[in-house]
């Protein structure tokens, strides 16, 4: 029989759970597993009433498909006319959610006391934190990025090195994040990279806790591998937004330099507006040497199951849940030392950790796995084994032990 715990959790999901992305992959798992552990969880978020897994109380901000399509069309026009960037539009949406969430919390003020822990994402929680603190509750900042000062500096350097003048982090977002850090009681750091970035920027250690993300090992699992490599082609998979921050230009350069002619590259994600012209030029180079390229968004499971190796060449990645998903699907993984999920990669056992922005380092590891297919399979088996220790049920236990302190 489950025992109800003293702490009561208010959990906010600031993006639409019906769409692919972190809220769907992370937040649904967090709230359902906390509830299974016997905790009282109240969930707030966008279109969360569509989620059948969670059985607890919810307040859902419902946005219809028609309204969503209309907003996307208007946003696209604004980007084409260069009235707003995609990142500025994300900030607008995050501010809107925070205003809605803070209003709901004011209506529920009688339920907020010292036993309530409110968990909210960065950039979407400033006003909500103010309300919870006013009525005696505690606040946990889910920091999906590194500390904003370090994050900004890293991205400015990366874009400058790539010869791109675009600036992905609006100044207003940075200031909002800094205020949230000041307001919250604890910062949930999802990797050592995130944890260390906060320490480096003066946030007290006692305000930080480290708790990784998990993976649904019942959904992400290997398919029969007999057909893999049967064509002789090495199938390389990347999953995520296709942009400079993810290091796609480094990956393509490495494939070009590798000299591997029998190769297929799958890019599972959406291409950033500012990166489209650069990507088109690089794809022409890949086509000229016979590399087959496939680009498309959507659920990556099928691609995980047909790939030979997974590569996340990010210049900055606070975690990278797709790494755990690839591991659960039995793939060897290559990540950079700026990917938070590298905490869970055993270099030389289930994959490799290479220096960020080093095409040369990537080349060596791609060649190794291409010419050592048996080792490739052994790495994949190790990946699957390692992923089992990161099931969401295990991760939820660690997480809640931290917020109860």
C-alpha positions in Angstrom: 0.0 0.0 0.0 1.3 3.4 -1.0 2.1 5.9 1.8 1.2 9.5 1.2 4.2 11.8 1.8 4.2 15.2 3.5 5.5 17.2 0.6 2.9 18.3 -2.0 4.1 18.9 -5.5 2.8 21.5 -7.9 4.3 20.8 -11.3 4.1 23.3 -14.2 4.5 22.3 -17.9 5.0 25.4 -20.0 4.6 23.9 -23.4 2.1 21.8 -25.3 2.4 18.1 -24.3 0.6 17.0 -27.5 3.7 18.0 -29.5 7.0 16.2 -29.6 9.6 17.7 -27.3 10.8 17.9 -23.7 7.4 18.4 -22.1 6.0 15.2 -23.7 9.2 13.2 -23.1 10.0 14.5 -19.6 7.1 16.1 -17.8 4.6 13.3 -18.3 7.1 10.8 -17.0 8.0 12.9 -14.0 4.5 13.6 -12.8 3.2 10.0 -13.4 6.2 8.4 -11.6 6.1 10.8 -8.7 2.4 9.9 -8.3 3.2 6.2 -8.4 5.7 6.8 -5.6 2.8 8.0 -3.4 3.3 11.7 -3.7 0.4 14.2 -4.0 1.0 15.8 -7.4 -1.0 18.7 -8.9 -0.2 19.2 -12.5 -0.6 22.5 -14.5 0.1 22.8 -18.2 -0.8 23.2 -21.8 -3.3 20.6 -23.2 -2.4 18.2 -20.4 -5.9 16.9 -20.2 -5.0 14.9 -23.3 -2.6 12.8 -21.1 -4.2 9.6 -20.0 -1.2 8.3 -18.0 -1.6 10.8 -15.2 -4.5 10.2 -12.8 -4.1 13.1 -10.4 -5.7 16.6 -10.3 -4.9 18.9 -13.2 -5.6 22.4 -14.5 -5.1 22.4 -18.3 -4.6 25.5 -20.4 -6.3 24.2 -23.6 -5.2 25.5 -27.0 -7.1 24.1 -29.9 -5.3 22.8 -33.0 -7.0 25.6 -35.1 -5.7 28.3 -32.7 -2.2 26.7 -32.7 -2.1 26.6 -36.5 -3.2 30.2 -36.7 -0.5 31.3 -34.3 2.2 29.3 -36.1 1.1 30.9 -39.4 1.3 34.4 -37.9 4.7 33.7 -36.3 6.0 32.4 -39.6 5.0 35.6 -41.3 6.7 37.6 -38.6 9.9 35.7 -39.0 9.8 36.0 -42.8 9.3 39.7 -42.5 12.1 39.7 -39.9 9.8 41.4 -37.3 10.6 38.7 -34.8 13.0 35.8 -34.4 11.9 32.3 -33.4 13.6 32.7 -30.1 11.8 36.0 -29.4 8.5 34.2 -30.2 9.4 31.5 -27.7 10.0 34.1 -25.0 6.6 35.6 -25.7 4.9 32.2 -25.3 6.9 31.6 -22.0 5.8 35.0 -20.6 2.2 34.3 -21.5 2.3 30.9 -19.7 3.9 32.4 -16.6 1.1 35.0 -16.4 -1.5 32.3 -16.7 0.2 30.1 -14.1 0.6 32.9 -11.6 -3.1 33.8 -11.9 -4.0 30.1 -11.3 -1.7 30.0 -8.2 -3.4 33.1 -6.8 -6.7 31.3 -7.1 -5.3 28.3 -5.2 -3.5 30.4 -2.5 -5.4 28.6 0.3 -3.7 25.3 -0.8 -0.2 26.8 -0.7 1.8 26.4 2.5 5.3 25.3 3.6 4.7 21.7 2.4 4.1 22.8 -1.2 7.0 22.5 -3.7 6.3 24.3 -7.0 8.5 23.0 -9.9 8.7 25.3 -12.9 10.9 25.6 -16.0 13.4 28.4 -16.6 12.0 31.5 -18.3 8.4 30.4 -17.6 8.3 30.8 -13.8 9.3 34.2 -12.5 5.7 35.4 -11.6 4.7 32.0 -10.5 7.6 31.8 -8.1 6.6 35.2 -6.6 3.1 33.9 -5.8 4.3 30.6 -4.3 6.8 32.4 -2.1 4.3 35.0 -1.0 2.1 32.2 0.4 4.8 30.2 2.1 5.6 27.5 -0.5 9.0 26.5 -1.9 10.2 26.8 -5.5 12.4 24.5 -7.6 13.7 25.9 -10.9 14.0 23.2 -13.6 17.0 24.5 -15.4 16.9 23.0 -18.9 19.9 25.1 -19.8 23.3 26.0 -18.2 23.5 29.2 -16.2 22.3 32.0 -18.6 25.6 33.9 -18.4 27.7 30.8 -19.5 25.0 29.6 -21.9 25.0 33.0 -23.7 28.8 33.2 -23.8 29.1 29.7 -25.3 26.5 30.3 -28.0 27.9 33.7 -28.9 31.3 32.1 -29.4 29.8 29.2 -31.4 27.9 31.5 -33.7 30.9 33.7 -34.2 33.1 30.8 -35.1 30.5 29.7 -37.6 30.4 33.1 -39.2 26.8 33.7 -38.3 25.6 37.0 -36.8 22.4 35.6 -35.4 22.0 35.9 -31.6 19.7 33.1 -30.2 19.2 34.4 -26.7 17.3 37.6 -26.2 18.7 39.9 -23.5 15.3 40.0 -21.8 15.4 36.2 -21.4 18.7 36.3 -19.7 17.5 38.9 -17.1 14.3 36.8 -16.5 16.4 33.7 -15.9 18.6 35.6 -13.4 15.6 36.8 -11.5 14.2 33.2 -11.3 17.5 31.9 -10.0 17.4 34.6 -7.2 13.8 33.8 -6.4 13.9 30.0 -6.2 14.9 27.9 -3.3 16.6 25.1 -5.3 17.9 24.7 -8.8 17.3 21.3 -10.4 20.5 20.6 -12.4 20.0 17.8 -14.9 23.8 17.2 -15.5 27.2 18.0 -14.1 27.6 20.6 -16.9 24.6 22.5 -15.6 25.6 22.1 -12.0 29.1 23.4 -12.6 27.9 26.3 -14.7 25.9 27.6 -11.7 28.8 27.2 -9.3 31.1 29.1 -11.7 28.6 32.0 -11.7 28.3 32.3 -8.0 25.2 30.3 -7.1 25.7 28.7 -3.7 26.3 24.9 -3.8 23.5 24.4 -1.2 21.0 25.9 -3.6 21.8 23.3 -6.3 21.0 19.6 -6.6 21.9 17.1 -9.3 19.3 14.8 -10.7 19.5 13.4 -14.2 16.7 12.8 -16.7 15.4 9.3 -17.3 14.3 7.2 -20.3 11.3 5.1 -21.0 13.0 1.7 -21.6 9.7 0.0 -22.4 9.2 2.3 -25.4 12.7 2.9 -26.5 14.2 -0.5 -27.1 16.2 -2.3 -29.8 14.6 -3.9 -32.9 16.0 -7.1 -34.3 19.5 -6.2 -35.5 19.9 -8.9 -38.1 19.2 -6.5 -40.9 21.6 -3.8 -39.7 24.6 -3.2 -41.9 23.4 -5.7 -44.4 23.7 -3.1 -47.2 27.2 -2.3 -46.1 26.2 1.4 -45.5 26.9 3.0 -42.2 23.7 4.6 -41.0 24.4 7.7 -38.8 21.6 9.2 -36.9 21.2 12.7 -35.3 18.0 13.7 -33.4 17.2 17.2 -32.4 16.9 20.8 -33.7 19.1 21.2 -36.7 21.1 24.3 -36.0 24.6 25.7 -35.1 24.1 25.0 -31.4 23.7 21.3 -32.1 27.0 21.2 -34.1 25.4 19.9 -37.3 28.0 21.7 -39.4 30.7 19.9 -37.4 29.1 16.6 -38.0 28.7 17.1 -41.7 32.3 18.3 -42.0 33.5 15.1 -40.2 31.5 12.9 -42.5 33.0 14.7 -45.5 36.5 14.3 -44.2 36.0 10.6 -43.1 36.1 9.5 -46.7 33.4 6.9 -46.0 31.5 6.5 -49.3 28.9 4.0 -48.1 27.2 6.2 -45.6 23.7 7.4 -44.9 23.0 10.4 -42.6 19.5 10.8 -41.0 18.7 14.2 -39.5 15.6 13.8 -37.4 14.5 17.3 -36.5 13.4 20.7 -37.6 15.8 23.1 -39.4 16.3 26.5 -37.8 15.4 29.4 -40.2 18.8 31.1 -39.9 20.6 27.8 -40.7 18.7 26.7 -43.8 21.0 28.3 -46.4 24.1 27.0 -44.6 22.6 23.5 -44.4 21.7 23.5 -48.1 25.3 24.3 -49.1 26.6 21.5 -46.9 24.1 19.0 -48.2 25.3 19.7 -51.7 28.8 18.7 -50.6 27.5 15.5 -49.1 25.6 14.6 -52.2 28.6 15.2 -54.4 30.5 12.4 -52.5 27.6 10.0 -52.6 26.4 10.4 -49.0 22.6 9.7 -48.8 20.9 12.3 -46.5 17.4 12.0 -45.1 15.8 15.0 -43.2 12.4 14.9 -41.4 10.8 15.6 -38.0 8.6 13.4 -36.0 8.9 10.4 -33.5 12.5 9.2 -33.8 11.9 5.6 -32.6 11.9 4.1 -36.1 15.2 5.9 -36.9 16.8 4.8 -33.7 15.9 1.2 -34.5 17.4 1.3 -38.0 20.6 3.3 -37.3 24.0 1.9 -36.7 25.4 4.8 -34.6 24.0 7.9 -32.9 25.9 11.2 -32.8 25.1 14.3 -30.8 27.8 16.8 -31.7 26.4 19.7 -29.7 28.5 22.8 -28.9 26.1 23.2 -25.9 23.6 20.7 -24.6 22.5 20.8 -20.9 21.5 17.2 -21.1 20.4 15.6 -24.4 17.6 13.1 -23.6 18.0 11.7 -27.1 21.3 10.2 -26.0 19.5 8.0 -23.4 16.9 7.1 -26.0 19.5 6.0 -28.4 21.2 4.0 -25.7 17.9 2.3 -24.8 17.5 1.4 -28.4 20.9 -0.4 -28.3 23.0 2.1 -30.2 26.6 3.1 -29.7 26.7 6.9 -29.1 29.2 9.6 -29.8 28.7 12.8 -27.9 30.8 15.9 -27.2 32.2 16.9 -23.8 29.6 19.7 -23.9 26.6 17.3 -23.8 25.2 16.8 -20.3 24.2 13.2 -21.0 27.9 12.4 -21.4 27.6 11.7 -17.6 26.1 8.4 -18.7 28.5 7.5 -21.5 31.4 5.2 -20.7 34.1 6.3 -23.1 35.3 3.3 -25.1 32.6 1.0 -23.7 29.3 2.1 -25.1 30.5 5.0 -27.2 32.9 7.9 -27.2 33.1 11.4 -25.7 34.9 13.9 -28.0 35.9 17.5 -27.7 33.2 19.9 -28.8 33.7 21.6 -32.2 36.4 19.0 -33.2 35.6 17.5 -36.6 38.9 15.7 -36.5 38.0 13.9 -33.3 34.6 12.9 -34.7 36.3 11.5 -37.9 38.4 9.1 -35.9 35.5 7.7 -33.9 33.2 7.4 -37.0 35.9 5.5 -38.9 36.5 3.2 -35.9 32.8 2.2 -35.7 32.5 1.9 -39.4 35.5 -0.5 -39.7 34.7 -2.4 -36.5 31.1 -3.4 -36.9 31.4 -6.2 -34.3 32.6 -3.7 -31.7 29.8 -1.4 -32.8 27.3 -4.1 -31.8 29.0 -4.7 -28.5 28.9 -1.0 -27.7 25.2 -1.0 -28.5 24.6 -3.9 -26.1 26.4 -2.0 -23.3 24.3 1.1 -24.1 21.1 -0.9 -23.5 22.4 -2.3 -20.2 23.4 1.2 -19.0 20.0 2.7 -19.9 18.2 0.3 -17.6 19.6 2.1 -14.5 18.1 5.3 -15.8 14.5 4.2 -15.9 12.1 7.0 -15.0 11.0 5.2 -11.8 14.6 5.1 -10.6 15.2 8.7 -11.5 12.0 9.9 -9.8 13.1 8.4 -6.5 16.4 10.3 -6.7 14.7 13.5 -7.7 12.1 13.5 -4.9 14.8 12.6 -2.3 16.5 15.9 -3.2 13.4 18.1 -3.1 12.4 16.7 0.3 15.7 17.8 1.9 
